Amino acid sequence: MWQQLDEGFWQKNRTSKVDDVTEIVSGIIDRVRDEGDAALLELTEKFDKVKLKTVAISREEIEDAYEKVDPVLVEELEVAAYNIQRFHEMQLPDDLWLREVEPGVTLGVKSTPLERVGCYIPGGRAAYPSTAMMTVIPARVAGVEEVICCTPAPVNPAILVAMDIAGADEIYAVGGAQAIAAMALGTETIEPVQKIVGPGNVFVTSAKMMLRNVVDIDFPAGPSEVGIIADSSANAEYVAADMIAQAEHDPSSAAILVTDDKKFADEVGKFIEKMTEKAERKEIIEVALKNSGYIIADSLDHAIEIMNDMAPEHLCIQTRDALDTLSKVRHAGSIFVGPYTPVAAGDYASGTNHVLPTAGNAKVSSGLNVAHFRKTSTVQLLTKEGLQSMASTIKKIAETEGLMAHSKSVKVRLPSEKKQGKK
């Protein structure tokens, strides 16, 4: 069960599988485009074994969900929602900033929220009310006017409550690639959105990738994963606990320890075996551990180099000088520093976002944040003096490119400069 891996294991085994389902997903997208709501209802009955009259969730159903959920859970969801909102409010940019960079030349950026976005909330093996809050709340903080959610039927009451606490405007009981197609293309019931965010299985990810010419997306997000950098100072039981926690997500999940101490790796392995035997989701964990293991690095710096190449979704750092290690990390979705910072803290309560790029996409993508829900426009404001200061640069480059009207647009504003040139 506890296996030593070579450095290339991650790259060989964490590649996206979206190409494997392209034909199926393409067919689903075509059906939703052509048949609208009828396709959603038929596909929901086929894949989720639920027969619905409509995919829209009513206010009455949401109120009923509150009656079915433990009141203590409602209170804790509200605590988590507050923490998530607080953290994401820290990310808010100024709506507009302007700066005079030289006399008469003022430059800046105007930031505006998207108008309508869609959040995909996974279902299936487990209910994820936390993901509802991680997607909806940042959109709300960003100022998005309309936030809708899609999640597979039957909708878990806890997810309904979480979406309501987070502030979702519309909720639909539809999952899979058909949900992504509905949000991107629109149906009789679901109006199209500008952007789709949220994790999902390979069908969801494939649909997001295939519809990028129609709708913006956050990033590809596949099976969950954690990478851990640890040295001999780390607590082996804590490391094992984080690896088991990641493995219980899904059989396709992965947990990789990179350490410069073989004895420590062996100790972690013993804890993993004990914890797996007692785990409630033992069958899932055992399969996920086949995708997992440890890598022995030549040094701590080598361990960091290996992890940067992996670019894991979650990165845990348990080393003697964890902040020094952190300073050398370049690629990771979300980073958990020190022995008392389990991934579960970020999953549920600290306020950081748990919707993160996987399969190495952290090399080029950031985890979900307020910026995903806003767009920027550059702003420039020139006085006559400011235009004069750059007139020669504009005209010379424009005329070199053969765009004489560009040059003329400057000359017409500076007639005195033309007269001076004739003298």
PEUR-V520991 format. One record per residue. N is the residue number from 0. RES is the residue in one letter. PHI is phi in whole degrees, 0 to 359 (* if undefined). D_FIRST is the distance of its C-alpha to the first C-alpha in Angstrom with 2 decimals. Layout:
N&RES&PHI&D_FIRST / N&RES&PHI&D_FIRST
//
This chain:
0&M&*&0.00 / 1&W&269&3.85 / 2&Q&238&6.07 / 3&Q&275&9.83 / 4&L&243&11.89 / 5&D&271&15.58 / 6&E&298&18.20 / 7&G&272&18.93 / 8&F&302&15.59 / 9&W&299&16.85 / 10&Q&297&20.19 / 11&K&283&19.00 / 12&N&248&16.66 / 13&R&250&18.56 / 14&T&286&21.88 / 15&S&292&23.96 / 16&K&254&24.14 / 17&V&298&27.61 / 18&D&295&29.37 / 19&D&291&27.66 / 20&V&243&29.55 / 21&T&303&32.78 / 22&E&296&34.97 / 23&I&296&33.95 / 24&V&295&34.36 / 25&S&300&37.64 / 26&G&295&38.97 / 27&I&295&38.12 / 28&I&299&39.85 / 29&D&298&42.88 / 30&R&296&43.16 / 31&V&295&43.12 / 32&R&298&45.64 / 33&D&274&47.93 / 34&E&247&47.57 / 35&G&60&46.69 / 36&D&304&46.11 / 37&A&301&46.35 / 38&A&294&43.28 / 39&L&299&41.33 / 40&L&293&42.30 / 41&E&292&41.53 / 42&L&289&38.14 / 43&T&295&37.21 / 44&E&293&38.19 / 45&K&290&36.29 / 46&F&270&32.95 / 47&D&256&32.97 / 48&K&60&35.07 / 49&V&232&37.57 / 50&K&262&41.28 / 51&L&244&43.04 / 52&K&270&46.69 / 53&T&210&45.93 / 54&V&274&42.93 / 55&A&286&44.74 / 56&I&267&43.78 / 57&S&275&46.97 / 58&R&297&47.84 / 59&E&297&48.20 / 60&E&295&44.60 / 61&I&293&43.46 / 62&E&297&45.70 / 63&D&298&44.38 / 64&A&298&40.81 / 65&Y&300&41.87 / 66&E&289&43.02 / 67&K&265&39.62 / 68&V&259&37.56 / 69&D&306&37.25 / 70&P&304&39.95 / 71&V&295&37.71 / 72&L&297&35.23 / 73&V&302&38.27 / 74&E&298&39.24 / 75&E&289&35.83 / 76&L&296&35.73 / 77&E&293&39.14 / 78&V&297&37.96 / 79&A&299&35.10 / 80&A&299&37.64 / 81&Y&298&39.98 / 82&N&296&37.41 / 83&I&296&36.38 / 84&Q&297&40.07 / 85&R&301&40.95 / 86&F&295&38.39 / 87&H&286&39.34 / 88&E&295&43.03 / 89&M&295&42.52 / 90&Q&272&41.67 / 91&L&299&44.90 / 92&P&277&47.13 / 93&D&295&50.91 / 94&D&298&52.49 / 95&L&205&54.80 / 96&W&230&55.34 / 97&L&229&58.26 / 98&R&218&59.09 / 99&E&280&62.23 / 100&V&273&61.04 / 101&E&197&64.61 / 102&P&308&68.03 / 103&G&83&68.20 / 104&V&236&64.61 / 105&T&246&62.27 / 106&L&237&58.72 / 107&G&186&55.95 / 108&V&223&53.22 / 109&K&252&53.48 / 110&S&250&50.28 / 111&T&227&50.31 / 112&P&283&47.78 / 113&L&292&46.87 / 114&E&266&48.74 / 115&R&212&46.22 / 116&V&231&42.41 / 117&G&243&39.78 / 118&C&246&36.51 / 119&Y&262&33.69 / 120&I&246&31.70 / 121&P&297&28.59 / 122&G&231&28.21 / 123&G&93&26.03 / 124&R&296&22.86 / 125&A&209&24.27 / 126&A&268&27.61 / 127&Y&234&28.02 / 128&P&299&31.35 / 129&S&297&30.28 / 130&T&293&30.21 / 131&A&301&33.72 / 132&M&286&34.95 / 133&M&292&33.14 / 134&T&263&34.93 / 135&V&286&38.28 / 136&I&298&39.17 / 137&P&301&39.02 / 138&A&295&41.19 / 139&R&296&43.61 / 140&V&300&43.76 / 141&A&292&44.45 / 142&G&100&47.43 / 143&V&298&46.40 / 144&E&287&49.04 / 145&E&230&47.06 / 146&V&239&43.36 / 147&I&245&41.99 / 148&C&230&38.64 / 149&C&237&37.02 / 150&T&209&34.19 / 151&P&299&33.21 / 152&A&275&35.16 / 153&P&287&35.26 / 154&V&282&35.25 / 155&N&295&33.56 / 156&P&304&36.32 / 157&A&296&34.34 / 158&I&292&34.05 / 159&L&300&37.78 / 160&V&298&38.64 / 161&A&298&36.56 / 162&M&296&38.22 / 163&D&290&41.57 / 164&I&300&41.03 / 165&A&290&39.97 / 166&G&106&43.18 / 167&A&294&42.42 / 168&D&276&45.72 / 169&E&222&44.55 / 170&I&230&41.56 / 171&Y&232&40.72 / 172&A&270&38.50 / 173&V&210&37.14 / 174&G&233&33.72 / 175&G&68&32.02 / 176&A&299&33.82 / 177&Q&295&37.06 / 178&A&292&37.01 / 179&I&296&36.75 / 180&A&297&39.53 / 181&A&296&41.68 / 182&M&290&41.45 / 183&A&282&42.16 / 184&L&262&44.90 / 185&G&86&46.27 / 186&T&223&47.38 / 187&E&299&50.29 / 188&T&262&48.44 / 189&I&254&46.17 / 190&E&281&47.93 / 191&P&295&46.10 / 192&V&247&44.57 / 193&Q&272&44.64 / 194&K&210&40.98 / 195&I&240&37.69 / 196&V&231&34.84 / 197&G&118&31.55 / 198&P&278&28.00 / 199&G&185&27.08 / 200&N&284&25.10 / 201&V&296&25.67 / 202&F&290&29.01 / 203&V&296&30.26 / 204&T&298&29.34 / 205&S&298&30.96 / 206&A&296&34.07 / 207&K&299&34.38 / 208&M&293&34.23 / 209&M&286&36.72 / 210&L&257&39.18 / 211&R&295&39.39 / 212&N&280&42.87 / 213&V&251&43.96 / 214&V&220&42.18 / 215&D&284&40.52 / 216&I&229&36.82 / 217&D&284&34.71 / 218&F&185&31.85 / 219&P&292&29.00 / 220&A&226&26.25 / 221&G&255&23.13 / 222&P&303&19.67 / 223&S&291&19.00 / 224&E&206&17.23 / 225&V&221&17.18 / 226&G&243&17.41 / 227&I&233&17.75 / 228&I&259&19.99 / 229&A&216&19.96 / 230&D&242&21.60 / 231&S&292&21.89 / 232&S&280&24.20 / 233&A&286&21.62 / 234&N&269&20.38 / 235&A&298&16.68 / 236&E&293&16.68 / 237&Y&296&18.41 / 238&V&298&16.05 / 239&A&299&13.00 / 240&A&298&15.33 / 241&D&293&16.26 / 242&M&290&12.82 / 243&I&294&12.19 / 244&A&301&15.78 / 245&Q&288&15.36 / 246&A&294&12.41 / 247&E&285&14.64 / 248&H&300&17.30 / 249&D&194&16.34 / 250&P&302&13.79 / 251&S&270&15.07 / 252&S&294&14.58 / 253&A&215&12.86 / 254&A&224&12.38 / 255&I&235&12.91 / 256&L&262&13.89 / 257&V&241&16.63 / 258&T&218&18.03 / 259&D&259&20.43 / 260&D&229&19.10 / 261&K&296&16.27 / 262&K&299&16.86 / 263&F&296&16.47 / 264&A&300&13.11 / 265&D&296&11.92 / 266&E&294&13.66 / 267&V&299&12.06 / 268&G&301&8.53 / 269&K&295&10.27 / 270&F&294&11.84 / 271&I&298&8.95 / 272&E&298&7.74 / 273&K&295&11.50 / 274&M&293&12.30 / 275&T&297&9.99 / 276&E&299&11.66 / 277&K&262&14.98 / 278&A&287&14.74 / 279&E&293&17.43 / 280&R&254&15.61 / 281&K&305&12.45 / 282&E&297&12.55 / 283&I&292&12.97 / 284&I&300&10.32 / 285&E&299&7.54 / 286&V&289&9.24 / 287&A&298&9.90 / 288&L&293&6.52 / 289&K&290&6.73 / 290&N&268&9.85 / 291&S&236&8.76 / 292&G&156&8.25 / 293&Y&226&11.15 / 294&I&236&14.38 / 295&I&265&16.76 / 296&A&264&20.31 / 297&D&289&23.51 / 298&S&200&25.02 / 299&L&294&24.97 / 300&D&297&27.29 / 301&H&295&25.01 / 302&A&299&22.13 / 303&I&296&24.62 / 304&E&299&25.63 / 305&I&298&22.13 / 306&M&293&21.80 / 307&N&298&25.30 / 308&D&290&24.41 / 309&M&287&21.48 / 310&A&50&23.83 / 311&P&289&21.29 / 312&E&299&22.50 / 313&H&245&21.75 / 314&L&232&21.83 / 315&C&257&21.40 / 316&I&241&23.27 / 317&Q&230&22.87 / 318&T&228&24.96 / 319&R&302&28.10 / 320&D&243&30.38 / 321&A&296&28.60 / 322&L&290&31.79 / 323&D&294&32.22 / 324&T&300&28.73 / 325&L&304&29.64 / 326&S&297&32.83 / 327&K&262&31.01 / 328&V&279&28.78 / 329&R&249&30.30 / 330&H&231&27.90 / 331&A&191&25.99 / 332&G&288&26.67 / 333&S&218&26.77 / 334&I&243&26.26 / 335&F&241&25.39 / 336&V&254&26.88 / 337&G&96&26.39 / 338&P&292&24.44 / 339&Y&254&26.26 / 340&T&235&25.72 / 341&P&289&22.67 / 342&V&302&22.25 / 343&A&303&23.37 / 344&A&298&26.77 / 345&G&286&27.34 / 346&D&296&26.03 / 347&Y&233&28.67 / 348&A&230&31.21 / 349&S&291&32.04 / 350&G&115&33.82 / 351&T&290&32.04 / 352&N&271&31.01 / 353&H&257&27.53 / 354&V&271&28.54 / 355&L&225&27.18 / 356&P&289&26.77 / 357&T&239&23.37 / 358&A&54&22.17 / 359&G&84&24.17 / 360&N&290&27.32 / 361&A&294&27.62 / 362&K&292&29.31 / 363&V&231&32.28 / 364&S&237&32.05 / 365&S&259&32.39 / 366&G&298&30.88 / 367&L&303&33.28 / 368&N&206&36.37 / 369&V&302&40.08 / 370&A&299&40.93 / 371&H&296&39.22 / 372&F&252&41.98 / 373&R&229&44.93 / 374&K&230&46.72 / 375&T&241&49.11 / 376&S&238&52.55 / 377&T&284&54.17 / 378&V&232&57.66 / 379&Q&222&60.61 / 380&L&223&64.08 / 381&L&248&66.74 / 382&T&272&70.28 / 383&K&300&72.99 / 384&E&298&72.56 / 385&G&296&68.83 / 386&L&294&69.38 / 387&Q&299&72.01 / 388&S&293&69.59 / 389&M&239&67.34 / 390&A&302&69.89 / 391&S&296&70.29 / 392&T&294&66.54 / 393&I&299&66.21 / 394&K&296&69.29 / 395&K&296&68.52 / 396&I&292&64.96 / 397&A&298&66.04 / 398&E&290&68.97 / 399&T&296&66.85 / 400&E&276&64.62 / 401&G&79&67.77 / 402&L&258&67.30 / 403&M&293&70.83 / 404&A&292&70.73 / 405&H&298&68.00 / 406&S&298&70.39 / 407&K&298&73.23 / 408&S&295&71.32 / 409&V&274&71.52 / 410&K&300&75.11 / 411&V&292&76.43 / 412&R&273&75.21 / 413&L&234&76.83 / 414&P&299&80.35 / 415&S&296&81.75 / 416&E&292&79.43 / 417&K&295&80.87 / 418&K&296&84.41 / 419&Q&299&83.59 / 420&G&291&82.22 / 421&K&278&85.57 / 422&K&287&87.67
//
